[in-house]
Amino acid sequence: MARGQRKTIDEKIAAKQELIEALMTRVESEQRELEELYEAKRRKELEAVSDLIEESGLTTEEVTEALQQYLDARDETA
C-alpha cells in the first residue's frame, strides 16, 4: 500500500506550535470563564448577605461592629 508524502520535521514542528497556540487560547478562554463563574458566585453570596442585613433592619455599621466583636472574641478563645 502506497503511503502519502511524509511530513518534514519543520512541518511537524510548525503543526505542534499551532496546536500549542490553539490549546493556550483555549486555556485562556476557559480561565476567563472560570473567573466569571467565581465573580458570579461572589455576587450571589454578597446579595445573600445584603438581603440578610436588610431583613435584620441593622445598618452596615452595626453589622460590621457585630462581626468585628465576634472575630475578636473568637481570636481570644483560639
C-alpha positions in Angstrom: 0.0 0.0 0.0 1.4 3.3 -1.0 1.9 5.9 1.7 1.4 9.6 1.3 4.2 12.1 1.4 5.8 12.2 4.8 5.9 15.5 6.7 9.3 17.1 7.2 10.5 17.8 10.7 9.9 21.5 10.1 6.3 20.8 9.2 5.8 18.7 12.3 7.3 21.4 14.5 5.0 24.0 12.9 2.0 21.8 13.4 2.9 21.3 17.1 3.4 25.0 17.6 -0.1 25.7 16.1 -1.6 23.0 18.3 0.0 24.5 21.4 -1.1 28.0 20.4 -4.7 26.7 20.0 -4.6 25.0 23.3 -3.2 28.1 25.0 -6.0 30.1 23.5 -8.5 27.5 24.8 -6.9 27.6 28.3 -7.1 31.4 28.4 -10.7 31.3 27.4 -11.5 28.6 30.0 -9.7 30.7 32.6 -11.7 33.8 31.8 -14.9 31.7 32.0 -13.8 30.3 35.4 -13.1 33.8 36.7 -16.6 34.9 35.5 -18.1 32.0 37.4 -16.2 32.9 40.6 -17.4 36.5 40.2 -21.0 35.4 39.8 -20.7 33.2 42.9 -19.2 36.1 44.8 -22.0 38.4 43.7 -24.6 35.8 44.7 -23.0 35.5 48.2 -22.9 39.2 48.6 -26.5 39.6 47.6 -27.5 37.0 50.2 -25.5 38.9 52.9 -27.1 42.2 51.7 -30.6 40.7 51.9 -29.9 39.4 55.4 -28.7 42.8 56.6 -31.7 44.5 55.0 -34.1 42.0 56.6 -32.5 42.4 60.0 -33.0 46.2 60.0 -29.4 46.7 61.1 -27.2 49.2 59.4 -24.0 48.1 57.7 -22.0 49.8 60.5 -23.9 47.8 63.1 -23.3 44.6 61.2 -19.6 45.4 60.8 -19.2 46.1 64.5 -21.0 42.9 65.5 -18.8 40.9 63.1 -15.7 42.6 64.5 -16.7 41.8 68.1 -17.4 38.2 67.1 -14.0 37.9 65.4 -12.2 39.5 68.4 -14.0 37.1 70.8 -13.1 34.1 68.6 -9.5 35.1 68.4 -9.3 35.4 72.2 -10.5 31.8 72.5 -8.1 30.4 69.9 
